[in-house]
Amino acid sequence: MTTLYFYHDDFLRHDTGEFHPESSARLTSINSALNTPAFDRLTRMTPVLLDDIEEHIALIHTADYIQTIHRTTPRHGQASLDADTVLSPGSYQAALLAASAVCGALDRVVAKQADNAFCAVRPPGHHAEESHAMGFCLFNNIAVAAAYARKFHGVDRLAIVDFDVHHGNGTQQAFYRTAEVMYASSHQMPLFPGTGHPSETGVGNIVNVPLSAGDTGIQFREKYRNIILPALRKFKPELILLSAGFDAHKADPLASIMLESEDFHWVTRQVMEIAATCCSGRIISVLEGGYDLPALGESAAAHVSALMNSQ
C-alpha cells in the first residue's frame, strides 16, 4: 500500500514554552521513530500552504475567530488564549499549514494517488470549537478536512473515528446535526473536556464510548468490537478520517488509560478492514494528542506500520 506522511519543520515553530506538554519535541519523537528501514516505503510529503486555506477553515470556524487568532499571535514571546492554549510568533502559520496539510493529504487520497495518509501536524485540533480555542487546539484540522471533502470532492457520507483519550468536543460540535457525517469517539470519562457522554447522539450520527480510568487494551478492543466498529460498518462511509491521539497509552501523563502501542496498531487495522469494504481503503489520519515522548513515537510508528499494511 502507498502511505503518505505529511510533515513540515514549520510545525516546530509553534512554540508553547519549555514545560508545556504539547511541545515541538512531540514531532521530533515521531520523526525519529519513523526514521528506520521499516519505514523506507513511506512516501514523505512536505505540505504547502494553500492560498485559500483561510476560506476552507471558515467552513468550520467563524471569520471573526480566525482573525482573532491572527491578531492575537504575538510578534515576540507568547500569548495565552486560556490556561492551556498558547500562541507564539510561528503559531498562526503553523496552524494554517496544519489545516493545509490535511486538505492536501485528502486531495491525494481522493485522487487515488495514495491509499492513505498520516499527517503529523501541530497545533492539534479536535478540541477547537467554532469560535473558541481550547485544549492546546487552534483550528480543528480534521473537521476542516471533513467539510472540505464534502464541499470540494463531493463526498456525501464520511466518518471520523477519534481514539484520542480526550473527547473531541469541537469535532462533535461541528457535525452534531449533520446526519451525513458520523463521529465516533473512545475517550476516558470523567476527564477534560467533560463532554462525550453516550447520551450525546446528535441526529443518530454521534457514537460516544467512554472508557474508565485503568481500562486496558482488553476493554478498549471490546468496546470497538461491540460498538464503534459495527456502527462504522452500518454507516458505510465513502471516506474515513482518524483523529489519531496516542495519549491513551499507559505511559501518558495526562490520562489513566492503559493502552500499549499494539492497541493502536490493532484499531488502525480494524478500521482499515472496514475502509476496504466501503470506501476503497481511503483513510486520512491526523495527529492529535500523545505526551509521553517515547510512548508517542512508539505508538505513532505502530499506527503508521498498520497504515502501510505491515504485519
C-alpha positions in Angstrom: 0.0 0.0 0.0 1.1 3.6 -0.6 1.0 5.6 2.6 1.8 9.4 2.6 3.5 11.0 5.6 2.9 14.8 5.8 5.3 16.8 7.9 6.8 20.3 7.8 9.5 21.9 10.0 7.3 24.9 10.4 5.1 22.9 12.8 8.0 23.1 15.2 7.7 26.9 15.2 4.5 26.7 17.2 6.4 27.3 20.5 4.3 26.5 23.5 7.0 27.0 26.1 9.6 24.9 27.9 7.2 23.0 30.2 4.1 22.7 28.0 3.1 19.1 27.2 2.2 19.9 23.6 5.7 20.7 22.5 7.6 20.5 19.3 9.5 17.6 20.8 6.4 15.5 20.1 7.0 15.7 16.3 10.8 15.2 16.8 9.9 11.9 18.6 7.6 10.8 15.8 10.2 11.6 13.1 12.8 9.7 15.0 10.6 6.6 15.3 9.8 6.7 11.6 13.4 7.1 10.6 14.2 3.4 10.4 14.4 0.9 7.5 10.9 -0.4 8.4 9.5 2.9 7.0 11.6 3.1 3.8 8.4 2.6 1.8 6.7 5.6 3.5 6.2 8.4 1.0 7.2 11.6 2.7 5.5 14.8 1.7 6.2 18.4 2.6 2.8 20.2 2.7 2.4 23.6 1.1 0.3 26.5 2.4 -2.9 26.6 0.4 -3.8 30.0 -1.0 -7.4 29.7 0.1 -6.8 27.8 3.4 -8.5 30.5 5.5 -11.6 30.1 3.4 -11.5 26.3 4.0 -11.0 26.9 7.7 -14.1 29.2 7.6 -16.2 26.1 6.7 -15.8 25.2 10.4 -14.7 28.4 12.2 -16.2 31.9 12.1 -14.3 34.6 10.2 -14.1 36.6 13.5 -12.4 33.7 15.3 -9.9 33.2 12.5 -9.0 36.9 12.6 -8.8 36.8 16.4 -6.2 34.0 16.2 -4.3 36.0 13.6 -4.4 39.3 15.6 -3.5 37.6 18.9 -0.5 35.8 17.5 2.4 37.8 19.1 5.4 39.2 17.2 7.6 38.2 20.2 7.2 35.9 23.2 3.9 34.2 23.9 0.3 35.0 24.3 -2.2 32.7 26.2 -5.7 32.2 24.9 -6.5 30.2 28.1 -4.6 28.3 30.7 -3.7 25.5 28.2 -3.6 27.1 24.8 -0.6 29.2 23.8 0.3 31.3 20.8 3.9 32.2 19.7 5.1 34.1 16.6 5.1 30.9 14.5 1.7 29.7 15.7 -0.7 31.2 13.1 1.5 30.0 10.2 1.8 26.5 11.7 -2.0 26.3 12.3 -2.7 27.3 8.6 -0.1 24.8 7.4 -1.6 22.1 9.6 -5.0 22.5 8.0 -3.4 22.8 4.6 -1.5 19.5 5.2 -4.7 17.6 6.0 -6.6 19.1 3.0 -3.6 18.3 0.8 -3.5 14.7 2.0 -7.2 14.4 1.3 -6.7 15.7 -2.2 -4.2 13.0 -3.0 -6.0 10.1 -1.4 -9.3 11.0 -3.1 -7.4 11.3 -6.4 -6.1 7.7 -5.8 -2.5 8.9 -5.7 -2.1 7.0 -2.5 -4.1 4.6 -0.4 -4.0 6.6 2.9 -2.1 9.3 4.7 -0.8 10.2 8.2 -0.5 13.9 8.9 2.0 14.7 11.7 0.8 18.2 12.4 0.6 20.7 15.2 -1.1 22.5 16.8 -3.7 19.7 17.2 -7.3 20.4 16.5 -10.2 18.3 17.8 -11.0 20.5 20.8 -11.2 23.7 18.8 -14.9 24.8 18.5 -16.5 27.1 16.0 -15.3 30.3 17.8 -13.3 29.0 20.7 -9.8 27.7 21.1 -9.2 25.2 23.9 -7.2 22.1 24.9 -4.0 23.1 23.0 -6.1 23.4 19.8 -6.4 26.4 17.5 -8.1 25.2 14.2 -10.0 21.9 14.0 -7.9 20.3 11.3 -9.9 17.1 10.9 -13.3 19.0 10.9 -11.9 21.3 8.3 -10.8 18.4 6.2 -14.3 16.8 6.5 -16.1 19.9 5.4 -13.5 20.4 2.6 -14.1 16.8 1.4 -17.9 17.3 1.3 -17.7 20.7 -0.4 -14.9 20.2 -2.9 -14.7 16.5 -3.5 -18.4 15.6 -3.4 -18.0 13.2 -0.5 -21.5 12.7 0.8 -21.0 10.3 3.7 -17.8 10.3 5.8 -16.9 9.1 9.2 -14.5 10.5 11.8 -13.1 8.0 14.3 -11.3 9.6 17.3 -9.2 7.4 19.6 -7.6 10.2 21.5 -8.0 9.8 25.2 -9.8 13.1 25.4 -13.2 13.6 23.8 -13.1 15.7 20.6 -15.8 18.2 21.7 -15.0 20.6 18.8 -15.4 17.9 16.1 -18.7 16.7 17.7 -20.0 20.3 17.8 -19.1 20.8 14.1 -21.2 17.9 12.9 -23.7 17.4 15.7 -26.7 18.0 13.4 -25.1 16.6 10.2 -26.5 13.1 9.5 -24.1 12.5 6.7 -21.0 12.8 9.0 -20.5 10.1 11.6 -18.4 11.0 14.6 -17.3 8.1 16.8 -15.0 8.6 19.9 -13.5 6.5 22.5 -12.2 8.5 25.5 -11.6 8.5 29.2 -14.5 9.7 31.3 -14.5 11.7 33.5 -11.7 13.8 32.0 -11.2 17.0 30.1 -13.2 18.5 28.3 -16.2 16.9 30.1 -18.2 16.1 27.0 -18.7 12.7 25.3 -21.5 11.1 27.3 -23.2 8.2 25.4 -26.4 10.2 25.5 -24.8 12.8 23.2 -26.0 11.2 19.9 -26.7 14.2 17.6 -29.1 13.1 14.9 -28.1 9.5 15.3 -24.6 10.2 13.8 -22.6 10.6 17.1 -21.2 7.5 18.9 -19.5 8.2 22.2 -17.8 5.3 24.0 -16.4 6.3 27.4 -13.5 4.3 29.0 -12.8 4.2 32.7 -9.5 5.1 34.4 -7.4 1.9 34.5 -9.0 0.3 31.4 -6.6 -1.7 29.3 -6.5 -2.8 25.7 -9.0 -5.6 26.7 -11.8 -3.1 27.4 -10.7 -0.8 24.6 -10.8 -3.6 22.0 -14.1 -4.9 23.4 -15.8 -1.6 23.0 -14.6 -1.1 19.5 -15.7 -4.6 18.5 -19.1 -4.3 20.1 -20.0 -0.6 19.5 -17.8 1.5 17.2 -16.8 -0.9 14.5 -20.4 -2.2 14.0 -21.7 1.4 13.8 -19.0 2.2 11.3 -19.9 -0.8 9.1 -23.5 0.1 9.2 -22.8 3.7 8.3 -20.9 2.7 5.2 -18.8 5.9 4.8 -17.2 7.0 1.5 -14.2 8.2 3.4 -12.8 7.7 6.9 -10.8 10.3 8.9 -8.9 9.3 12.0 -8.2 11.7 14.9 -5.1 9.8 16.0 -4.3 10.7 19.6 -1.9 8.4 21.4 -2.5 9.7 24.9 -4.4 6.6 25.9 -1.0 4.9 26.2 -0.3 3.7 29.7 2.8 5.9 30.0 1.0 9.2 29.1 1.0 11.7 31.9 -2.4 13.4 31.1 -4.7 10.4 31.5 -5.2 7.0 33.1 -6.0 4.5 30.3 -3.5 1.7 30.0 -3.2 1.0 26.3 0.1 -0.2 24.6 1.3 0.6 21.1 0.0 -2.7 19.8 -3.6 -1.5 20.6 -3.1 1.5 18.3 -1.9 -0.9 15.6 -4.9 -3.1 16.2 -7.5 -0.4 16.0 -5.9 1.0 12.8 -6.1 -2.4 11.1 -9.7 -2.8 12.2 -10.7 0.5 10.7 -8.7 -0.3 7.5 -10.6 -3.6 7.1 -13.9 -1.7 7.1 -12.5 1.0 4.8 -11.5 -1.6 2.3 -15.1 -2.8 2.0 -16.9 0.6 1.8 -14.5 3.3 0.6 -11.7 1.8 -1.4 -9.5 1.9 1.7 -9.4 5.7 1.8 -8.2 6.9 5.2 -6.6 10.2 6.3 -5.2 10.1 9.8 -4.4 13.3 11.7 -2.2 13.6 14.8 -4.0 14.8 17.9 -2.6 14.1 21.4 0.2 12.0 23.0 2.5 13.5 25.5 5.0 10.9 26.7 7.6 11.2 24.1 8.9 7.6 23.9 5.3 6.2 24.0 4.2 8.7 21.4 7.0 7.7 19.0 6.4 4.0 19.5 2.6 4.3 19.2 2.7 6.5 16.1 5.1 4.0 14.5 2.7 1.2 15.2 -0.1 3.2 13.7 1.8 4.1 10.6 3.0 0.5 10.2 -0.6 -0.6 10.2 -1.5 2.0 7.6 1.4 0.7 5.4 -0.3 -2.8 5.7 2.7 -4.2 7.6 2.2 -7.1 9.9 
